[in-house]
Amino acid sequence: AEATSSQSLDIIFKTNFLGHFLLTNLLLEKCHRIVNLASVMHHFPKYAKGDNDDIGSVEYWRNVALEPTLNGEETTVRKTYGPSKLAALLFSIELNRRYSESRGIRSIAVNPGAVNSDIWRNYPSAIRYLYRLLYLTAEQGSSTSVAASVVDFDPKTIYLQPYLLPSIKRKRVSPPFPLFEMLGPYAGFVETIPRLPEDGGKQACESLFAVCEELTGCSFEQIPARNAG
Protein backbone atom coordinates (compact mmCIF):
# COMPACT_ATOMS: atom_id res chain seq x y z
CA ALA A 1 0.00 0.00 0.00
CA GLU A 2 1.14 3.53 -0.70
CA ALA A 3 0.92 6.45 1.71
CA THR A 4 1.71 10.09 1.18
CA SER A 5 5.29 11.27 1.65
CA SER A 6 4.35 12.71 5.07
CA GLN A 7 2.58 9.58 6.33
CA SER A 8 3.31 5.91 6.83
CA LEU A 9 1.21 2.96 8.00
CA ASP A 10 0.95 2.64 11.76
CA ILE A 11 3.06 -0.40 12.66
CA ILE A 12 0.68 -1.75 15.31
CA PHE A 13 -2.41 -1.38 13.16
CA LYS A 14 -0.83 -2.93 10.08
CA THR A 15 0.61 -5.82 12.12
CA ASN A 16 -2.49 -6.56 14.19
CA PHE A 17 -5.12 -5.97 11.54
CA LEU A 18 -4.31 -4.63 8.09
CA GLY A 19 -2.23 -7.66 7.08
CA HIS A 20 -4.99 -9.99 8.29
CA PHE A 21 -7.55 -7.98 6.34
CA LEU A 22 -5.60 -8.48 3.11
CA LEU A 23 -4.85 -12.15 3.80
CA THR A 24 -8.52 -12.87 4.47
CA ASN A 25 -9.42 -11.23 1.18
CA LEU A 26 -6.91 -13.40 -0.69
CA LEU A 27 -8.19 -16.60 0.94
CA LEU A 28 -11.89 -15.78 1.05
CA GLU A 29 -12.81 -18.21 -1.74
CA LYS A 30 -11.68 -21.10 0.50
CA CYS A 31 -12.97 -19.78 3.83
CA HIS A 32 -15.84 -21.20 5.84
CA ARG A 33 -14.93 -20.20 9.40
CA ILE A 34 -12.91 -17.03 10.13
CA VAL A 35 -11.58 -16.33 13.62
CA ASN A 36 -10.27 -12.86 14.42
CA LEU A 37 -8.08 -12.25 17.46
CA ALA A 38 -9.54 -9.31 19.36
CA SER A 39 -8.85 -8.29 22.96
CA VAL A 40 -10.31 -6.70 26.04
CA MET A 41 -8.63 -3.59 24.65
CA HIS A 42 -11.45 -3.21 22.13
CA HIS A 43 -13.18 -1.40 25.02
CA PHE A 44 -10.61 1.41 24.68
CA PRO A 45 -10.58 2.75 21.09
CA LYS A 46 -9.05 6.15 21.84
CA TYR A 47 -5.78 6.30 19.89
CA ALA A 48 -4.26 9.62 20.93
CA LYS A 49 -4.60 12.38 23.47
CA GLY A 50 -7.25 14.78 22.25
CA ASP A 51 -8.76 12.20 19.91
CA ASN A 52 -12.35 13.28 19.34
CA ASP A 53 -12.99 11.38 16.11
CA ASP A 54 -16.22 9.43 15.69
CA ILE A 55 -15.47 5.68 15.55
CA GLY A 56 -17.99 5.41 12.74
CA SER A 57 -16.18 7.90 10.53
CA VAL A 58 -13.69 7.30 7.74
CA GLU A 59 -11.49 9.97 9.34
CA TYR A 60 -11.16 7.94 12.55
CA TRP A 61 -9.90 4.81 10.79
CA ARG A 62 -7.66 6.77 8.44
CA ASN A 63 -6.08 8.53 11.41
CA VAL A 64 -5.55 5.20 13.15
CA ALA A 65 -4.05 3.49 10.10
CA LEU A 66 -1.80 6.32 8.95
CA GLU A 67 0.85 7.61 11.29
CA PRO A 68 1.56 11.32 10.82
CA THR A 69 5.26 12.18 10.61
CA LEU A 70 7.32 15.34 10.38
CA ASN A 71 10.86 15.01 9.06
CA GLY A 72 10.79 11.33 9.88
CA GLU A 73 9.79 11.83 13.52
CA GLU A 74 6.45 11.13 15.19
CA THR A 75 4.43 14.21 16.02
CA THR A 76 2.31 12.70 18.80
CA VAL A 77 2.15 9.73 21.13
CA ARG A 78 -0.26 7.19 19.64
CA LYS A 79 -1.88 4.13 21.20
CA THR A 80 -3.38 2.14 18.35
CA TYR A 81 -3.46 -1.31 19.95
CA GLY A 82 -7.03 -0.79 21.19
CA PRO A 83 -8.34 0.40 17.82
CA SER A 84 -6.60 -2.52 16.07
CA LYS A 85 -8.45 -4.97 18.30
CA LEU A 86 -11.75 -3.16 17.82
CA ALA A 87 -11.09 -3.47 14.09
CA ALA A 88 -10.78 -7.26 14.44
CA LEU A 89 -14.16 -7.38 16.13
CA LEU A 90 -15.80 -5.15 13.52
CA PHE A 91 -14.22 -7.29 10.81
CA SER A 92 -16.08 -10.36 12.07
CA ILE A 93 -19.34 -8.45 12.24
CA GLU A 94 -19.04 -7.21 8.68
CA LEU A 95 -17.88 -10.56 7.26
CA ASN A 96 -20.99 -12.17 8.74
CA ARG A 97 -23.23 -9.45 7.36
CA ARG A 98 -21.81 -9.69 3.86
CA TYR A 99 -21.16 -13.40 3.49
CA SER A 100 -23.02 -15.53 6.02
CA GLU A 101 -25.96 -16.18 3.71
CA SER A 102 -24.36 -15.85 0.28
CA ARG A 103 -21.23 -17.87 1.03
CA GLY A 104 -21.93 -19.69 4.28
CA ILE A 105 -19.06 -17.92 6.05
CA ARG A 106 -19.12 -17.66 9.85
CA SER A 107 -16.79 -15.31 11.69
CA ILE A 108 -16.23 -14.85 15.43
CA ALA A 109 -13.83 -12.52 17.26
CA VAL A 110 -12.08 -13.83 20.37
CA ASN A 111 -10.26 -12.47 23.39
CA PRO A 112 -7.61 -15.00 24.55
CA GLY A 113 -7.37 -13.36 27.97
CA ALA A 114 -4.21 -12.37 29.82
CA VAL A 115 -1.83 -15.18 28.84
CA ASN A 116 1.58 -16.10 30.24
CA SER A 117 3.09 -16.58 26.80
CA ASP A 118 6.59 -16.15 25.40
CA ILE A 119 5.79 -12.55 24.57
CA TRP A 120 6.93 -11.62 28.10
CA ARG A 121 10.33 -13.33 27.73
CA ASN A 122 12.35 -10.10 27.96
CA TYR A 123 10.57 -8.78 31.04
CA PRO A 124 12.30 -8.86 34.46
CA SER A 125 12.18 -12.25 36.18
CA ALA A 126 10.02 -10.91 39.04
CA ILE A 127 7.40 -9.71 36.58
CA ARG A 128 7.46 -13.01 34.68
CA TYR A 129 6.99 -14.88 37.96
CA LEU A 130 3.96 -12.72 38.81
CA TYR A 131 2.49 -13.39 35.37
CA ARG A 132 2.92 -17.13 35.84
CA LEU A 133 0.84 -16.85 39.01
CA LEU A 134 -1.92 -14.62 37.63
CA TYR A 135 -2.16 -15.23 33.91
CA LEU A 136 -3.62 -18.08 31.89
CA THR A 137 -1.44 -20.77 30.39
CA ALA A 138 -0.94 -20.78 26.63
CA GLU A 139 -3.28 -23.78 26.40
CA GLN A 140 -5.99 -21.95 28.32
CA GLY A 141 -5.44 -18.84 26.20
CA SER A 142 -6.11 -20.84 23.05
CA SER A 143 -9.53 -22.05 24.22
CA THR A 144 -11.54 -19.18 22.75
CA SER A 145 -9.82 -19.51 19.37
CA VAL A 146 -10.38 -23.27 19.26
CA ALA A 147 -14.03 -22.92 20.28
CA ALA A 148 -14.64 -20.24 17.66
CA SER A 149 -13.15 -22.58 15.06
CA VAL A 150 -15.26 -25.66 15.77
CA VAL A 151 -18.35 -24.88 17.87
CA ASP A 152 -21.66 -24.04 16.19
CA PHE A 153 -22.67 -20.97 18.16
CA ASP A 154 -25.90 -19.04 17.90
CA PRO A 155 -25.69 -16.68 14.89
CA LYS A 156 -25.91 -13.73 17.26
CA THR A 157 -22.71 -14.77 19.04
CA ILE A 158 -19.89 -12.58 17.79
CA TYR A 159 -17.37 -12.45 20.66
CA LEU A 160 -15.83 -14.97 23.09
CA GLN A 161 -13.64 -14.38 26.13
CA PRO A 162 -12.26 -16.92 28.67
CA TYR A 163 -13.34 -15.67 32.10
CA LEU A 164 -16.35 -16.40 34.26
CA LEU A 165 -18.42 -13.24 34.49
CA PRO A 166 -20.21 -12.22 37.71
CA SER A 167 -23.65 -12.29 36.08
CA ILE A 168 -23.10 -15.33 33.88
CA LYS A 169 -26.29 -16.98 35.18
CA ARG A 170 -28.36 -14.10 33.87
CA LYS A 171 -28.82 -13.27 30.22
CA ARG A 172 -26.31 -10.50 29.60
CA VAL A 173 -27.58 -7.58 27.51
CA SER A 174 -24.66 -5.18 27.93
CA PRO A 175 -20.85 -5.40 27.82
CA PRO A 176 -19.12 -6.43 31.07
CA PHE A 177 -16.81 -4.15 33.04
CA PRO A 178 -13.45 -4.50 31.20
CA LEU A 179 -11.59 -5.73 34.30
CA PHE A 180 -13.66 -8.94 34.22
CA GLU A 181 -12.18 -9.68 30.78
CA MET A 182 -8.61 -9.24 32.03
CA LEU A 183 -8.37 -11.46 35.10
CA GLY A 184 -10.65 -13.85 36.92
CA PRO A 185 -11.78 -17.46 37.17
CA TYR A 186 -10.98 -19.32 33.96
CA ALA A 187 -14.13 -20.65 32.28
CA GLY A 188 -12.85 -21.88 28.91
CA PHE A 189 -14.94 -19.75 26.57
CA VAL A 190 -17.84 -17.46 27.39
CA GLU A 191 -20.20 -15.85 24.87
CA THR A 192 -19.98 -12.16 25.72
CA ILE A 193 -21.51 -8.92 24.50
CA PRO A 194 -18.74 -6.69 23.06
CA ARG A 195 -18.63 -2.93 23.46
CA LEU A 196 -19.85 -1.38 20.20
CA PRO A 197 -21.33 1.94 19.01
CA GLU A 198 -25.07 2.41 19.42
CA ASP A 199 -25.78 1.21 15.87
CA GLY A 200 -24.04 -2.09 16.57
CA GLY A 201 -20.97 -0.96 14.65
CA LYS A 202 -22.65 -0.78 11.24
CA GLN A 203 -21.20 2.60 10.25
CA ALA A 204 -17.83 1.80 11.81
CA CYS A 205 -17.66 -1.42 9.78
CA GLU A 206 -18.37 0.40 6.54
CA SER A 207 -15.76 3.08 7.27
CA LEU A 208 -13.18 0.51 8.37
CA PHE A 209 -13.62 -1.49 5.17
CA ALA A 210 -13.45 1.64 3.00
CA VAL A 211 -10.12 2.72 4.51
CA CYS A 212 -8.55 -0.74 4.58
CA GLU A 213 -9.58 -1.56 1.02
CA GLU A 214 -7.99 1.68 -0.11
CA LEU A 215 -4.75 1.04 1.79
CA THR A 216 -4.38 -2.60 0.75
CA GLY A 217 -5.66 -2.25 -2.80
CA CYS A 218 -8.10 -5.14 -2.35
CA SER A 219 -11.89 -5.24 -2.58
CA PHE A 220 -14.22 -7.59 -0.75
CA GLU A 221 -17.10 -6.52 -2.96
CA GLN A 222 -15.43 -8.16 -5.95
CA ILE A 223 -15.55 -11.64 -4.39
CA PRO A 224 -18.35 -13.59 -6.17
CA ALA A 225 -21.05 -15.31 -4.16
CA ARG A 226 -20.81 -19.08 -3.88
CA ASN A 227 -22.97 -20.86 -6.43
CA ALA A 228 -26.01 -22.60 -4.97
CA GLY A 229 -25.72 -26.38 -5.00
VOGU-3710 file (C-alpha; in Angstrom, 3 decimals, decimal comma):
1> aeatssqsld> 0,000/0,000/0,000  1,142/3,525/-0,697  0,921/6,450/1,706  1,714/10,094/1,176  5,293/11,272/1,654  4,353/12,712/5,065  2,577/9,584/6,328  3,306/5,908/6,828  1,209/2,964/8,000  0,952/2,638/11,756
11> iifktnflgh> 3,061/-0,396/12,657  0,679/-1,749/15,305  -2,413/-1,385/13,159  -0,826/-2,932/10,081  0,612/-5,822/12,117  -2,493/-6,556/14,191  -5,116/-5,966/11,545  -4,310/-4,625/8,091  -2,235/-7,660/7,080  -4,994/-9,990/8,288
21> flltnlllek> -7,552/-7,979/6,341  -5,602/-8,479/3,111  -4,847/-12,154/3,797  -8,518/-12,873/4,468  -9,421/-11,233/1,179  -6,915/-13,401/-0,693  -8,193/-16,601/0,945  -11,893/-15,780/1,049  -12,806/-18,214/-1,738  -11,679/-21,099/0,496
31> chrivnlasv> -12,966/-19,779/3,827  -15,839/-21,204/5,836  -14,930/-20,195/9,401  -12,909/-17,035/10,127  -11,581/-16,335/13,624  -10,270/-12,857/14,423  -8,081/-12,246/17,455  -9,541/-9,311/19,359  -8,845/-8,294/22,957  -10,313/-6,703/26,038
41> mhhfpkyakg> -8,630/-3,592/24,654  -11,449/-3,210/22,129  -13,184/-1,401/25,023  -10,606/1,408/24,679  -10,576/2,745/21,090  -9,053/6,153/21,843  -5,782/6,298/19,888  -4,263/9,618/20,931  -4,602/12,382/23,474  -7,248/14,781/22,253
51> dnddigsvey> -8,763/12,197/19,913  -12,353/13,282/19,337  -12,993/11,379/16,111  -16,219/9,431/15,691  -15,475/5,681/15,552  -17,993/5,410/12,741  -16,179/7,897/10,534  -13,688/7,296/7,745  -11,491/9,968/9,344  -11,160/7,945/12,553
61> wrnvaleptl> -9,895/4,812/10,791  -7,663/6,769/8,440  -6,078/8,530/11,406  -5,554/5,200/13,153  -4,049/3,490/10,096  -1,799/6,325/8,951  0,850/7,606/11,293  1,563/11,324/10,815  5,260/12,177/10,611  7,321/15,337/10,382
71> ngeettvrkt> 10,858/15,015/9,064  10,787/11,335/9,882  9,786/11,826/13,520  6,450/11,126/15,186  4,425/14,205/16,021  2,311/12,695/18,795  2,145/9,732/21,134  -0,261/7,190/19,644  -1,882/4,130/21,196  -3,375/2,141/18,347
81> ygpsklaall> -3,460/-1,306/19,951  -7,029/-0,793/21,188  -8,341/0,401/17,820  -6,598/-2,516/16,073  -8,451/-4,970/18,299  -11,752/-3,165/17,822  -11,094/-3,474/14,088  -10,779/-7,256/14,435  -14,162/-7,376/16,134  -15,802/-5,151/13,522
91> fsielnrrys> -14,216/-7,288/10,805  -16,077/-10,364/12,067  -19,341/-8,446/12,245  -19,040/-7,210/8,675  -17,883/-10,557/7,263  -20,992/-12,171/8,740  -23,231/-9,450/7,359  -21,811/-9,693/3,864  -21,157/-13,396/3,485  -23,025/-15,527/6,023
101> esrgirsiav> -25,961/-16,177/3,706  -24,365/-15,850/0,282  -21,226/-17,865/1,027  -21,926/-19,687/4,280  -19,061/-17,919/6,051  -19,124/-17,656/9,853  -16,788/-15,309/11,691  -16,231/-14,848/15,427  -13,834/-12,525/17,264  -12,079/-13,826/20,370
111> npgavnsdiw> -10,259/-12,474/23,388  -7,613/-14,998/24,552  -7,375/-13,360/27,966  -4,207/-12,366/29,816  -1,826/-15,178/28,844  1,577/-16,100/30,242  3,093/-16,585/26,802  6,585/-16,152/25,399  5,791/-12,548/24,573  6,928/-11,620/28,098
121> rnypsairyl> 10,334/-13,331/27,730  12,345/-10,095/27,961  10,568/-8,784/31,041  12,300/-8,861/34,463  12,182/-12,253/36,182  10,023/-10,913/39,041  7,399/-9,708/36,576  7,457/-13,006/34,681  6,990/-14,879/37,958  3,958/-12,724/38,808
131> yrllyltaeq> 2,489/-13,387/35,369  2,917/-17,135/35,843  0,840/-16,853/39,009  -1,917/-14,620/37,628  -2,162/-15,231/33,913  -3,620/-18,082/31,895  -1,439/-20,766/30,386  -0,938/-20,782/26,627  -3,281/-23,776/26,397  -5,993/-21,945/28,319
141> gsstsvaasv> -5,435/-18,842/26,205  -6,114/-20,836/23,049  -9,526/-22,054/24,224  -11,539/-19,180/22,752  -9,821/-19,514/19,366  -10,384/-23,271/19,264  -14,026/-22,920/20,283  -14,642/-20,243/17,664  -13,150/-22,581/15,059  -15,260/-25,662/15,769
151> vdfdpktiyl> -18,352/-24,883/17,874  -21,663/-24,040/16,194  -22,672/-20,973/18,164  -25,897/-19,040/17,901  -25,689/-16,682/14,887  -25,908/-13,733/17,262  -22,708/-14,772/19,045  -19,887/-12,581/17,793  -17,372/-12,453/20,659  -15,828/-14,967/23,088
161> qpyllpsikr> -13,638/-14,384/26,131  -12,259/-16,925/28,668  -13,336/-15,669/32,104  -16,352/-16,401/34,261  -18,423/-13,238/34,487  -20,208/-12,216/37,712  -23,654/-12,290/36,084  -23,101/-15,331/33,883  -26,288/-16,984/35,182  -28,362/-14,100/33,871
171> krvsppfplf> -28,823/-13,268/30,224  -26,314/-10,499/29,596  -27,579/-7,581/27,507  -24,661/-5,181/27,934  -20,847/-5,405/27,823  -19,124/-6,426/31,071  -16,808/-4,152/33,036  -13,453/-4,503/31,203  -11,589/-5,728/34,301  -13,659/-8,936/34,217
181> emlgpyagfv> -12,181/-9,679/30,780  -8,610/-9,244/32,026  -8,368/-11,459/35,100  -10,649/-13,853/36,920  -11,782/-17,464/37,170  -10,975/-19,317/33,962  -14,125/-20,646/32,279  -12,850/-21,878/28,908  -14,935/-19,750/26,566  -17,843/-17,463/27,387
191> etiprlpedg> -20,198/-15,853/24,865  -19,981/-12,160/25,717  -21,509/-8,918/24,499  -18,736/-6,688/23,064  -18,626/-2,928/23,456  -19,855/-1,382/20,200  -21,326/1,938/19,010  -25,071/2,409/19,416  -25,780/1,212/15,872  -24,036/-2,087/16,567
201> gkqaceslfa> -20,967/-0,965/14,651  -22,648/-0,777/11,236  -21,199/2,605/10,246  -17,825/1,804/11,814  -17,662/-1,424/9,778  -18,371/0,403/6,543  -15,763/3,076/7,269  -13,176/0,506/8,372  -13,622/-1,489/5,173  -13,448/1,640/3,001
211> vceeltgcsf> -10,122/2,725/4,512  -8,555/-0,742/4,581  -9,583/-1,561/1,016  -7,989/1,678/-0,110  -4,750/1,038/1,793  -4,382/-2,601/0,748  -5,657/-2,248/-2,803  -8,104/-5,136/-2,347  -11,893/-5,239/-2,577  -14,225/-7,589/-0,748
221> eqiparnag> -17,104/-6,523/-2,961  -15,431/-8,165/-5,955  -15,548/-11,640/-4,395  -18,346/-13,586/-6,174  -21,052/-15,310/-4,159  -20,808/-19,077/-3,878  -22,972/-20,856/-6,432  -26,008/-22,601/-4,972  -25,717/-26,379/-5,001
//
